[in-house]
Amino acid sequence: MDWIEPAIAAYGVPVLAIILYFESFGAPLPGESALIAASLLAARGDLAVGHVFLAAWLGAVLGDSTGYLIGLFGGRPLLRRFGPSVRLTPERLDRLEALAQSKGFFMVLTARFVVVLRQLNGLIAGSVGMPWPRFVVANVLGAALWAGLWSFGPYFFTDAFRQFL
């Protein structure tokens, strides 16, 4: 985790986009921490907060879309084989797939706010065959909400938190 802020400070928002891209389709990377660090760097004046938001949004959308395609073509066998390594038991996978089939749009829209689901929602949506247009709309909107919260929240409220330190 110590490498996040220095990497973003040295190489800018492309590093943030790459971290979020890989995290969004299942890689165990600290995406939310990286986004908060980038937002705080923007509050300090080292980065433009608009660029932080765009990099976060783009990385998240592209990463989830890649996860969807992996889920669509490799899907269930892939999740069954590697799921237990991230505590995704067959029972949990069955529950997530049932949720994706009944409330897929809402799941994709809000999954970014739940740590493990953020990494798996594209894979699961693809594996259950969620229609691509519905997935894209939910993915784009969910990424905008999540990136907006963690880009602009720490950026605008940094001074409020400093009062308590």
C-alpha positions in Angstrom: 0.0 0.0 0.0 3.0 2.3 0.5 3.6 2.5 -3.2 0.2 3.9 -4.2 0.6 7.6 -3.4 4.2 7.9 -4.7 3.3 6.1 -7.9 0.3 8.4 -8.6 2.3 11.4 -7.6 5.1 10.4 -9.9 3.2 9.2 -12.9 -0.2 10.9 -12.5 -3.7 9.7 -13.2 -2.8 7.1 -15.8 -1.5 4.9 -12.9 -4.8 5.4 -11.2 -6.8 4.4 -14.3 -4.6 1.2 -14.6 -5.0 0.3 -11.0 -8.8 0.7 -11.2 -9.0 -1.1 -14.5 -7.4 -4.2 -13.1 -9.2 -4.1 -9.8 -12.5 -3.8 -11.5 -12.3 -7.2 -13.1 -11.0 -9.1 -10.1 -7.3 -8.3 -9.5 -6.7 -7.8 -5.7 -5.5 -4.2 -5.9 -6.4 -1.3 -3.6 -8.5 0.7 -6.0 -10.5 2.7 -3.6 -7.4 3.6 -1.6 -5.7 4.7 -4.7 -8.6 6.9 -5.7 -8.7 8.5 -2.3 -5.0 9.1 -2.4 -5.3 10.7 -5.8 -8.1 12.9 -4.6 -6.0 14.0 -1.7 -3.1 14.8 -4.1 -5.6 16.9 -6.1 -6.7 18.7 -2.9 -3.0 19.5 -2.3 -2.7 20.8 -5.9 -0.6 18.1 -7.4 -3.3 16.7 -9.7 -6.5 18.1 -11.3 -9.6 16.7 -9.6 -11.4 16.5 -12.9 -8.6 14.3 -14.3 -8.8 12.1 -11.2 -12.5 11.7 -11.7 -12.2 10.9 -15.4 -9.4 8.4 -14.8 -11.3 6.7 -12.1 -14.5 6.5 -14.1 -12.7 5.3 -17.3 -10.7 2.7 -15.5 -13.7 1.4 -13.6 -16.0 1.3 -16.7 -13.4 -0.5 -18.9 -12.4 -2.9 -16.1 -16.0 -3.9 -15.4 -16.6 -4.3 -19.1 -13.6 -6.5 -19.4 -14.9 -8.5 -16.4 -18.3 -8.8 -18.1 -16.6 -10.2 -21.3 -14.5 -12.7 -19.2 -17.7 -13.7 -17.4 -19.6 -14.1 -20.6 -17.1 -16.3 -22.3 -15.4 -18.1 -19.3 -18.0 -17.4 -16.6 -19.2 -20.0 -14.2 -16.3 -22.5 -14.6 -13.8 -19.7 -14.0 -15.7 -18.4 -10.9 -16.1 -22.0 -9.6 -12.5 -22.7 -10.0 -10.9 -19.5 -8.6 -13.7 -18.2 -6.4 -12.7 -20.0 -3.2 -9.4 -18.2 -3.3 -11.3 -14.9 -2.6 -13.8 -16.6 -0.3 -16.4 -16.9 -3.0 -17.8 -20.3 -2.0 -20.2 -22.2 -4.3 -23.1 -21.2 -2.1 -22.1 -17.5 -2.2 -21.7 -17.7 -5.9 -25.2 -19.2 -6.3 -26.6 -16.3 -4.2 -24.8 -13.7 -6.2 -25.9 -15.2 -9.5 -29.5 -15.3 -8.3 -29.2 -11.7 -7.3 -27.7 -10.8 -10.7 -30.6 -12.5 -12.5 -33.3 -10.9 -10.4 -31.8 -7.5 -9.7 -28.9 -7.3 -12.2 -29.2 -3.6 -13.1 -29.4 -2.5 -9.4 -26.5 -4.9 -8.5 -24.2 -3.5 -11.1 -25.2 0.1 -10.3 -24.4 -0.3 -6.6 -21.8 -3.0 -6.5 -18.8 -0.6 -6.6 -19.7 0.4 -3.0 -19.2 -3.1 -1.7 -15.6 -4.2 -1.6 -15.6 -7.8 -3.0 -18.7 -7.2 -5.2 -16.8 -4.3 -6.8 -14.3 -6.8 -8.1 -16.7 -9.5 -9.1 -19.9 -7.8 -10.4 -18.8 -7.6 -14.1 -17.7 -11.3 -14.0 -21.0 -12.3 -12.5 -23.2 -10.2 -14.7 -21.4 -11.7 -17.8 -21.6 -15.3 -16.4 -25.4 -15.0 -15.9 -25.9 -13.5 -19.4 -27.1 -10.0 -18.3 -28.0 -8.2 -21.5 -25.0 -6.0 -22.7 -27.0 -2.7 -23.1 -28.4 -3.0 -19.5 -25.0 -3.8 -18.1 -23.4 -0.9 -19.9 -25.9 1.7 -18.6 -25.7 0.4 -15.1 -21.9 0.2 -15.3 -21.5 3.7 -16.6 -23.9 5.2 -14.0 -22.5 3.2 -11.1 -18.9 4.1 -12.0 -19.9 7.8 -12.2 -21.5 7.7 -8.8 -18.6 5.8 -7.2 -15.9 7.8 -8.9 -17.7 11.1 -8.1 -18.0 10.2 -4.4 -14.4 9.2 -3.9 -12.9 11.8 -6.2 -14.8 14.9 -5.1 -15.7 13.9 -1.5 -12.1 13.8 -0.2 -11.2 16.7 -2.4 -13.9 19.1 -1.1 -14.0 17.9 2.5 -10.3 17.6 3.2 -10.4 20.9 5.2 -13.4 19.7 7.2 -11.4 16.6 8.3 -8.3 18.6 9.1 -10.3 20.4 11.9 -10.6 17.1 13.8 -6.9 16.1 13.5 
